[in-house]
Amino acid sequence: MTNFVKPNTGKDYPEMGKEAVEYALADANMPYDVVQQAVCGYVSGDSCCGQRVLYQIGMTGIPIYNVNNNCATGSTALYMAKQLVEGGLCDCAMAVGFEKMAPGPLVNGKFEDRANPIDKHLKIVDEIAGIQKGPIAPQFFGNAALEYMKKYGATELHLAKIAAKNHRHGSKNPRAQIRKACSVEEILNSRRIHGPLTKLECCPTSDGAAAAVLMSEKAVIKYGLKEKAIEIIGMELATDTSDVFKEKSMMKVIGYDMTAMAAKRLFEKTGVSPKEIDVVELHDCFASNEMITYEGLQLCGEGEAGKFIDAEDNTFGGKVVVNPSGGLIAKGHPLGATGLAQCAELVWQLRGEAGERQVPFAKIGLQHNLGIGGAVVVAIYRKGFQYNTHNIVPTNERSEDIRSKL
């Protein structure tokens, strides 16, 4: 991944994308010619931005797909690339995500002559809490926080503790947009945005890019990459169920149900227990989403997020380290790049290459990337070729050598 920076303070998207792709190819020690298919993710941009990025690296005539799945775009590109390899359609695929964002709060529904893609979600928000003036995203997640707090007794202090943790982690990440540790008091006293959310509990808009090379097991062996290989042992992409529009719940509107559904499928298919997860990159667009998502990912029991936070079981020395990168709150959130940046962080953690923020003895990592409207990707990673704790059976019944590798 590139450094994540404040919008319009760095490079244009072609240069950012090129930088990330070159990093990924150099890491794999291979030329672009080896890549057989590529999936490019971005939210803001015209058609064929993926070609604009990749043509700088090489014009080899390969299939290039351009995808947009809101804030889950980067992980959706990764998911598609994984399917191409796992399905036996190619032995080497690339996923790249990039974003050049406008300064200020995220704006949805920029086209005035057509339906807003989240208009039905907005209707539920209006029915539950009434839509207020100002940015809409904090209203989604601020109102969801209020619902969770009322239901389970969590407090604003818990949100501040999450944000303080992520700012602390981010201060040790040289690629993070915000590298300043903040105290709980500073976070609580920062400007109120919506409901219980303060400015320092919200992710910033960002520019940046990230990329990954995915290979079949056969190709990993062929190119001598066994020592570097990180395996995606399971990955689930889920979307909203009809309950989002039947039940008046802000937690459902922001994707709790689809997160829980994807996580449940993933743990069942891989045989991995939530208790075995060492490190998590979780979509903390707002501190409230991290708090609510602990349960969806089965990192704690129902209603136990406050207890989980107070015990510091979400950081170094606890049960699992969540967002050692600083998460979206500190690292930044360039929409199309976020999911692939999570992938990069987990790869570095599982290789033992994360420097000051290294999670000791990390063996299994979990990724969670969410987009309202909606889509969520949840994935489990482990070091390839070294661990055989679980008997993972490929779901498509193809031979072992086409299971997806990073």
ROLUM-112680 format. One record per residue (C-alpha): residue number from 1; z, y, x. Coordinates in nm, 2 decimals. Example, Ala and Ser with C-alpha at 12.3 -4.5 7.8 and 13.67 -1.06 7.14 Angstrom:
2
- 1; 0.78; -0.45; 1.23
- 2; 0.71; -0.11; 1.37
END
This chain:
406
- 1; 0.00; 0.00; 0.00
- 2; -0.05; 0.36; 0.10
- 3; 0.23; 0.62; 0.10
- 4; 0.30; 0.73; -0.26
- 5; 0.29; 1.11; -0.28
- 6; 0.32; 1.39; -0.53
- 7; 0.00; 1.45; -0.72
- 8; -0.27; 1.66; -0.54
- 9; -0.08; 1.66; -0.21
- 10; -0.27; 1.38; -0.04
- 11; -0.62; 1.22; -0.05
- 12; -0.86; 1.16; -0.33
- 13; -0.87; 0.82; -0.49
- 14; -1.17; 0.68; -0.29
- 15; -0.98; 0.75; 0.04
- 16; -0.65; 0.61; -0.09
- 17; -0.82; 0.30; -0.22
- 18; -1.01; 0.25; 0.10
- 19; -0.69; 0.28; 0.30
- 20; -0.51; 0.02; 0.09
- 21; -0.81; -0.22; 0.11
- 22; -0.83; -0.19; 0.48
- 23; -0.46; -0.25; 0.52
- 24; -0.49; -0.57; 0.31
- 25; -0.79; -0.70; 0.50
- 26; -0.63; -0.62; 0.84
- 27; -0.31; -0.81; 0.72
- 28; -0.53; -1.11; 0.64
- 29; -0.73; -1.06; 0.97
- 30; -1.06; -1.10; 0.79
- 31; -1.37; -0.90; 0.71
- 32; -1.46; -0.78; 0.36
- 33; -1.76; -1.03; 0.36
- 34; -1.51; -1.31; 0.29
- 35; -1.41; -1.15; -0.05
- 36; -1.62; -1.32; -0.32
- 37; -1.49; -1.12; -0.63
- 38; -1.28; -0.80; -0.67
- 39; -1.08; -0.66; -0.96
- 40; -1.00; -0.28; -0.95
- 41; -0.73; -0.12; -1.16
- 42; -0.69; 0.25; -1.25
- 43; -0.59; 0.44; -1.57
- 44; -0.73; 0.79; -1.51
- 45; -1.09; 0.79; -1.40
- 46; -1.45; 0.73; -1.50
- 47; -1.63; 0.40; -1.51
- 48; -1.71; 0.23; -1.18
- 49; -1.43; 0.39; -0.98
- 50; -1.38; 0.04; -0.83
- 51; -1.73; 0.04; -0.69
- 52; -1.68; 0.39; -0.56
- 53; -1.38; 0.26; -0.36
- 54; -1.51; -0.07; -0.24
- 55; -1.87; 0.04; -0.15
- 56; -1.70; 0.23; 0.14
- 57; -1.59; -0.11; 0.28
- 58; -1.90; -0.30; 0.21
- 59; -2.19; -0.34; -0.03
- 60; -2.21; -0.72; -0.06
- 61; -2.33; -0.75; -0.42
- 62; -2.01; -0.93; -0.54
- 63; -1.88; -0.90; -0.89
- 64; -1.65; -0.60; -0.93
- 65; -1.44; -0.56; -1.24
- 66; -1.28; -0.23; -1.35
- 67; -0.96; -0.27; -1.56
- 68; -0.71; -0.05; -1.75
- 69; -0.40; -0.19; -1.91
- 70; -0.19; 0.13; -1.91
- 71; 0.11; 0.11; -1.67
- 72; 0.06; -0.26; -1.63
- 73; -0.29; -0.21; -1.48
- 74; -0.22; -0.30; -1.12
- 75; -0.05; -0.63; -1.21
- 76; -0.33; -0.70; -1.46
- 77; -0.59; -0.67; -1.18
- 78; -0.37; -0.91; -0.98
- 79; -0.35; -1.15; -1.27
- 80; -0.72; -1.15; -1.32
- 81; -0.79; -1.21; -0.95
- 82; -0.54; -1.49; -0.95
- 83; -0.72; -1.65; -1.25
- 84; -1.05; -1.63; -1.06
- 85; -0.91; -1.82; -0.77
- 86; -0.69; -2.06; -0.97
- 87; -0.98; -2.14; -1.20
- 88; -1.20; -2.24; -0.90
- 89; -1.45; -1.96; -0.95
- 90; -1.40; -1.84; -0.60
- 91; -1.18; -1.91; -0.29
- 92; -1.11; -1.54; -0.20
- 93; -1.06; -1.25; -0.44
- 94; -0.93; -0.90; -0.40
- 95; -0.72; -0.69; -0.63
- 96; -0.69; -0.32; -0.57
- 97; -0.52; -0.05; -0.78
- 98; -0.52; 0.33; -0.73
- 99; -0.44; 0.64; -0.92
- 100; -0.49; 1.02; -0.88
- 101; -0.26; 1.17; -1.14
- 102; -0.23; 1.52; -1.28
- 103; 0.10; 1.70; -1.19
- 104; 0.37; 1.71; -1.45
- 105; 0.46; 1.46; -1.73
- 106; 0.23; 1.18; -1.83
- 107; 0.00; 1.28; -2.12
- 108; -0.13; 1.01; -2.36
- 109; -0.42; 1.03; -2.60
- 110; -0.63; 1.29; -2.41
- 111; -0.93; 1.23; -2.65
- 112; -0.90; 1.43; -2.97
- 113; -1.21; 1.28; -3.14
- 114; -1.07; 0.92; -3.16
- 115; -0.77; 0.72; -3.24
- 116; -0.48; 0.73; -2.99
- 117; -0.44; 0.37; -2.86
- 118; -0.06; 0.39; -2.91
- 119; -0.08; 0.56; -3.25
- 120; 0.10; 0.28; -3.43
- 121; 0.37; 0.27; -3.17
- 122; 0.41; 0.65; -3.21
- 123; 0.44; 0.61; -3.58
- 124; 0.74; 0.37; -3.53
- 125; 0.90; 0.62; -3.29
- 126; 0.86; 0.89; -3.55
- 127; 1.01; 0.68; -3.82
- 128; 1.31; 0.58; -3.61
- 129; 1.40; 0.90; -3.43
- 130; 1.14; 1.16; -3.51
- 131; 0.90; 1.28; -3.25
- 132; 1.02; 1.59; -3.07
- 133; 0.83; 1.85; -2.87
- 134; 0.78; 1.76; -2.51
- 135; 0.67; 1.46; -2.31
- 136; 0.64; 1.14; -2.52
- 137; 0.73; 0.88; -2.26
- 138; 1.09; 0.99; -2.22
- 139; 1.13; 0.98; -2.60
- 140; 1.02; 0.62; -2.60
- 141; 1.27; 0.51; -2.33
- 142; 1.54; 0.76; -2.41
- 143; 1.56; 0.65; -2.77
- 144; 1.55; 0.28; -2.66
- 145; 1.85; 0.36; -2.44
- 146; 2.04; 0.50; -2.73
- 147; 1.97; 0.19; -2.93
- 148; 2.10; -0.04; -2.66
- 149; 2.40; 0.18; -2.59
- 150; 2.50; 0.18; -2.96
- 151; 2.44; -0.20; -2.99
- 152; 2.62; -0.31; -2.67
- 153; 2.85; -0.03; -2.56
- 154; 2.66; 0.07; -2.24
- 155; 2.70; 0.43; -2.13
- 156; 2.52; 0.71; -1.96
- 157; 2.72; 0.62; -1.65
- 158; 2.54; 0.29; -1.63
- 159; 2.20; 0.46; -1.63
- 160; 2.32; 0.69; -1.35
- 161; 2.44; 0.40; -1.15
- 162; 2.09; 0.23; -1.18
- 163; 1.92; 0.55; -1.07
- 164; 2.16; 0.61; -0.78
- 165; 2.09; 0.25; -0.66
- 166; 1.72; 0.30; -0.67
- 167; 1.73; 0.64; -0.49
- 168; 1.96; 0.48; -0.23
- 169; 1.71; 0.19; -0.18
- 170; 1.41; 0.43; -0.18
- 171; 1.57; 0.64; 0.10
- 172; 1.50; 0.35; 0.33
- 173; 1.14; 0.30; 0.23
- 174; 0.89; 0.49; 0.45
- 175; 0.62; 0.47; 0.18
- 176; 0.83; 0.60; -0.11
- 177; 0.76; 0.94; -0.27
- 178; 1.12; 1.03; -0.29
- 179; 1.33; 0.94; 0.01
- 180; 1.66; 1.12; -0.07
- 181; 1.97; 0.93; -0.18
- 182; 2.15; 1.08; -0.48
- 183; 2.50; 1.04; -0.60
- 184; 2.59; 0.93; -0.95
- 185; 2.73; 1.28; -1.01
- 186; 2.41; 1.44; -0.89
- 187; 2.21; 1.22; -1.13
- 188; 2.43; 1.29; -1.43
- 189; 2.42; 1.66; -1.36
- 190; 2.04; 1.68; -1.32
- 191; 1.83; 1.84; -1.59
- 192; 1.85; 1.66; -1.93
- 193; 1.50; 1.52; -2.03
- 194; 1.56; 1.33; -2.36
- 195; 1.86; 1.17; -2.51
- 196; 2.07; 1.02; -2.23
- 197; 1.80; 1.05; -1.97
- 198; 1.82; 1.30; -1.69
- 199; 1.54; 1.40; -1.45
- 200; 1.67; 1.18; -1.17
- 201; 1.66; 0.88; -1.40
- 202; 1.29; 0.92; -1.46
- 203; 1.00; 0.82; -1.23
- 204; 0.78; 1.09; -1.09
- 205; 0.40; 1.11; -1.14
- 206; 0.23; 1.00; -0.82
- 207; -0.09; 0.95; -0.62
- 208; -0.14; 0.63; -0.43
- 209; -0.31; 0.29; -0.39
- 210; -0.23; -0.07; -0.31
- 211; -0.43; -0.39; -0.26
- 212; -0.39; -0.76; -0.21
- 213; -0.61; -1.05; -0.09
- 214; -0.57; -1.37; -0.29
- 215; -0.70; -1.71; -0.16
- 216; -0.70; -2.07; -0.26
- 217; -0.48; -2.30; -0.06
- 218; -0.79; -2.45; 0.10
- 219; -0.90; -2.11; 0.22
- 220; -0.56; -2.02; 0.35
- 221; -0.57; -2.33; 0.57
- 222; -0.93; -2.27; 0.67
- 223; -0.86; -1.91; 0.79
- 224; -0.53; -2.01; 0.96
- 225; -0.30; -1.80; 0.74
- 226; -0.03; -2.05; 0.66
- 227; 0.23; -1.85; 0.84
- 228; 0.16; -1.54; 0.64
- 229; 0.08; -1.69; 0.30
- 230; 0.30; -1.60; 0.00
- 231; 0.24; -1.81; -0.31
- 232; 0.23; -1.69; -0.66
- 233; 0.38; -2.00; -0.82
- 234; 0.36; -1.86; -1.17
- 235; 0.23; -1.55; -1.35
- 236; 0.24; -1.46; -1.72
- 237; 0.07; -1.17; -1.90
- 238; 0.20; -1.11; -2.25
- 239; 0.13; -0.85; -2.52
- 240; 0.32; -0.73; -2.83
- 241; 0.40; -0.95; -3.12
- 242; 0.38; -0.82; -3.48
- 243; 0.76; -0.77; -3.48
- 244; 0.70; -0.44; -3.31
- 245; 0.56; -0.30; -3.63
- 246; 0.78; -0.49; -3.87
- 247; 1.13; -0.41; -3.73
- 248; 1.25; -0.06; -3.66
- 249; 1.36; -0.11; -3.30
- 250; 1.29; 0.11; -3.01
- 251; 1.37; -0.17; -2.77
- 252; 1.09; -0.37; -2.92
- 253; 0.85; -0.07; -2.91
- 254; 0.91; -0.03; -2.53
- 255; 0.83; -0.40; -2.47
- 256; 1.15; -0.59; -2.47
- 257; 1.02; -0.88; -2.67
- 258; 0.70; -0.93; -2.47
- 259; 0.90; -0.91; -2.15
- 260; 1.14; -1.18; -2.27
- 261; 0.85; -1.39; -2.40
- 262; 0.67; -1.37; -2.07
- 263; 0.98; -1.45; -1.86
- 264; 1.07; -1.74; -2.08
- 265; 0.72; -1.89; -2.04
- 266; 0.73; -1.83; -1.67
- 267; 1.07; -2.00; -1.61
- 268; 0.97; -2.30; -1.82
- 269; 0.63; -2.35; -1.65
- 270; 0.76; -2.31; -1.30
- 271; 1.09; -2.48; -1.33
- 272; 1.25; -2.19; -1.15
- 273; 1.59; -2.08; -1.28
- 274; 1.67; -1.70; -1.31
- 275; 1.97; -1.78; -1.09
- 276; 1.74; -1.87; -0.80
- 277; 1.58; -1.53; -0.79
- 278; 1.67; -1.34; -0.47
- 279; 1.47; -1.02; -0.51
- 280; 1.31; -0.84; -0.81
- 281; 1.06; -0.56; -0.84
- 282; 1.12; -0.43; -1.19
- 283; 0.93; -0.17; -1.39
- 284; 1.20; 0.11; -1.39
- 285; 0.98; 0.39; -1.52
- 286; 1.31; 0.51; -1.66
- 287; 1.66; 0.39; -1.57
- 288; 1.70; 0.28; -1.93
- 289; 1.41; 0.04; -1.90
- 290; 1.57; -0.13; -1.60
- 291; 1.90; -0.17; -1.79
- 292; 1.73; -0.32; -2.10
- 293; 1.50; -0.54; -1.90
- 294; 1.78; -0.72; -1.71
- 295; 1.84; -0.92; -2.02
- 296; 1.47; -0.98; -2.09
- 297; 1.43; -1.13; -1.74
- 298; 1.75; -1.34; -1.79
- 299; 1.92; -1.17; -1.50
- 300; 2.22; -1.13; -1.72
- 301; 2.33; -1.24; -2.07
- 302; 2.28; -1.05; -2.39
- 303; 2.47; -0.73; -2.40
- 304; 2.59; -0.78; -2.04
- 305; 2.38; -0.52; -1.86
- 306; 2.67; -0.28; -1.83
- 307; 2.89; -0.55; -1.68
- 308; 2.61; -0.65; -1.45
- 309; 2.57; -0.29; -1.33
- 310; 2.94; -0.23; -1.29
- 311; 2.98; -0.54; -1.07
- 312; 2.69; -0.42; -0.86
- 313; 2.52; -0.75; -0.91
- 314; 2.18; -0.57; -0.90
- 315; 2.20; -0.46; -0.54
- 316; 2.27; -0.58; -0.18
- 317; 2.58; -0.80; -0.18
- 318; 2.54; -0.89; -0.55
- 319; 2.37; -1.17; -0.74
- 320; 2.01; -1.03; -0.70
- 321; 1.86; -0.72; -0.53
- 322; 1.66; -0.53; -0.79
- 323; 1.41; -0.27; -0.66
- 324; 1.48; -0.27; -0.29
- 325; 1.17; -0.06; -0.26
- 326; 1.33; 0.22; -0.46
- 327; 1.14; 0.11; -0.77
- 328; 0.93; 0.35; -0.97
- 329; 1.21; 0.60; -0.98
- 330; 1.21; 0.66; -0.60
- 331; 0.89; 0.50; -0.47
- 332; 0.67; 0.66; -0.74
- 333; 0.44; 0.55; -1.02
- 334; 0.07; 0.59; -0.96
- 335; -0.02; 0.39; -1.27
- 336; -0.30; 0.17; -1.14
- 337; -0.13; 0.10; -0.81
- 338; 0.22; 0.03; -0.93
- 339; 0.18; -0.35; -1.00
- 340; 0.01; -0.41; -0.67
- 341; 0.28; -0.21; -0.48
- 342; 0.54; -0.44; -0.64
- 343; 0.33; -0.73; -0.51
- 344; 0.32; -0.58; -0.16
- 345; 0.70; -0.52; -0.15
- 346; 0.77; -0.88; -0.26
- 347; 0.53; -1.01; 0.01
- 348; 0.71; -0.81; 0.28
- 349; 1.05; -0.92; 0.15
- 350; 0.96; -1.29; 0.15
- 351; 0.80; -1.26; 0.50
- 352; 1.11; -1.08; 0.63
- 353; 0.91; -0.77; 0.71
- 354; 1.09; -0.51; 0.49
- 355; 1.28; -0.34; 0.77
- 356; 1.60; -0.15; 0.67
- 357; 1.56; -0.26; 0.30
- 358; 1.52; -0.63; 0.38
- 359; 1.70; -0.86; 0.14
- 360; 1.87; -1.13; 0.36
- 361; 1.73; -1.48; 0.33
- 362; 1.50; -1.39; 0.04
- 363; 1.31; -1.70; -0.07
- 364; 1.20; -1.63; -0.43
- 365; 1.09; -1.30; -0.57
- 366; 1.02; -1.19; -0.93
- 367; 0.78; -0.91; -1.04
- 368; 0.79; -0.72; -1.37
- 369; 0.52; -0.46; -1.46
- 370; 0.50; -0.31; -1.81
- 371; 0.26; -0.09; -2.01
- 372; 0.33; 0.06; -2.35
- 373; 0.08; -0.03; -2.61
- 374; 0.12; -0.30; -2.47
- 375; 0.11; -0.54; -2.19
- 376; 0.36; -0.69; -1.94
- 377; 0.31; -0.91; -1.64
- 378; 0.59; -1.12; -1.49
- 379; 0.54; -1.33; -1.18
- 380; 0.73; -1.54; -0.94
- 381; 0.65; -1.55; -0.57
- 382; 0.77; -1.76; -0.27
- 383; 0.69; -1.82; 0.09
- 384; 0.39; -2.06; 0.10
- 385; 0.39; -2.39; 0.29
- 386; 0.76; -2.39; 0.37
- 387; 0.96; -2.46; 0.05
- 388; 0.92; -2.75; -0.18
- 389; 1.21; -2.69; -0.41
- 390; 1.01; -2.72; -0.73
- 391; 0.73; -2.95; -0.84
- 392; 0.49; -2.69; -0.97
- 393; 0.21; -2.85; -1.17
- 394; -0.12; -2.65; -1.19
- 395; -0.17; -2.57; -1.56
- 396; -0.55; -2.62; -1.54
- 397; -0.51; -2.97; -1.40
- 398; -0.73; -2.88; -1.10
- 399; -0.64; -3.01; -0.75
- 400; -0.36; -2.86; -0.54
- 401; -0.60; -2.68; -0.31
- 402; -0.70; -2.42; -0.57
- 403; -0.36; -2.29; -0.65
- 404; -0.35; -1.92; -0.59
- 405; -0.22; -1.78; -0.26
- 406; -0.16; -1.43; -0.13
END
